[in-house]
Structures are given as C-alpha cells and as structure tokens.
Amino acid sequence: MPQGKLNYIRARRNKTIVFLCYETRDTIESIKQKLCDAQPGCDKSADQVRLYSRRSDQYTLLNDADSVTDAGLQSDSDIYFVYYDQGKWEDVHTEPYEPLDEGVADEEDEDIDIHAEITPTRREKGKGRA
C-alpha cells in the first residue's frame, strides 16, 4: 500500500463491522473480495455478496464495475453488505450497539478526588521497613 494517509471504510451487517483499507482506484468488486478475505469463517464468495451505501435513509446498491470514487465513497464511509442465502438476497439490517458502560455512573457524576493520597491498608515489605 502506498505511503501516506490510509483510506478505510466500515462494512456493516447485523452486529458485525469490518474495517477495510482501500485505494481510490479499487473497484466495488475488489472491495467485496477484500471483505470476504477479511472474514476467516465466511464461506461466501464475492459473487454472493452485495454492497450498499446509505443516503438519506435509503440504501443504494453499489455497481461492481464502479471504482470507489465513482460510487461516491470516501474514507471513513459506511457501507452495508448482505449475502445471497437460500435462493434470495438478505435485507440490509444493522443493529445498534448498546454502550459498554451502561449502568455505570459517568466520571463527571462522581465526586472522586483522583489526587487524594491513598493510604495503604497493609504493611509494606521491603527497604522502607528497614
């Protein structure tokens, strides 16, 4: 990959997000192949994957022959992928993530003095004791 700023896109499906590096001359077909290669347990080929972009709450199918630039994708874009399964294409579906710190008070809400001196609760061994 050439030196300089890396371009990447996020490919989303259900609760899965795959980060893919790309070059501006890459085609959507090559992005699909990179997506399949990036998922070790994936038994789907690039022909069994469709990529979509989202614009104003509508999903648009990306043409395999288009370059990333022609498809209107930029670095840090989100694309959505679906599989061909049981004779039909899946619907585009992503699930929102729940925050990891749910139920834990924010640091702003707690009145903890991080600079307060901590007193040891047990005797320390070593040079200080001599």
Phi, psi and omega in degrees: 000139182295154179287158182121199181290132177277138174261136177216156174229157177256123176260124186242142172202126184050242178257016182258135172231125178244124177270126182237129172276144181212166172249153186297337180274354178298146176265167177297325177300317179290328176294319177299320178294319177298322179296315178296320179292330183282348181247098186299328182270005183279125179258014181264146175266171180298332178290341181261017180235138171240143178247140179231150169248160182242125176226122179044060175063019175231141179265133180244127179291132179269133181283130183302326184280344182288149172280166179301319179295315179298328180283353178083017179272142177235168177302141180076018177278158172255135170235163184234138181237147177227160180249155170271115186218134178055043174081007178209162178276140175293160170277153176290128181211128172228146179252138177291147179273145174273142179296143182290331185262028180296133180088352178258134181294143177293154179297330179294327184282337183271142177259072180250129177270106184286347180263000180293146181285135180262126180265133181293146181264349177223163182288136178275141175261156174124204187296327182295339182274342186288000000 
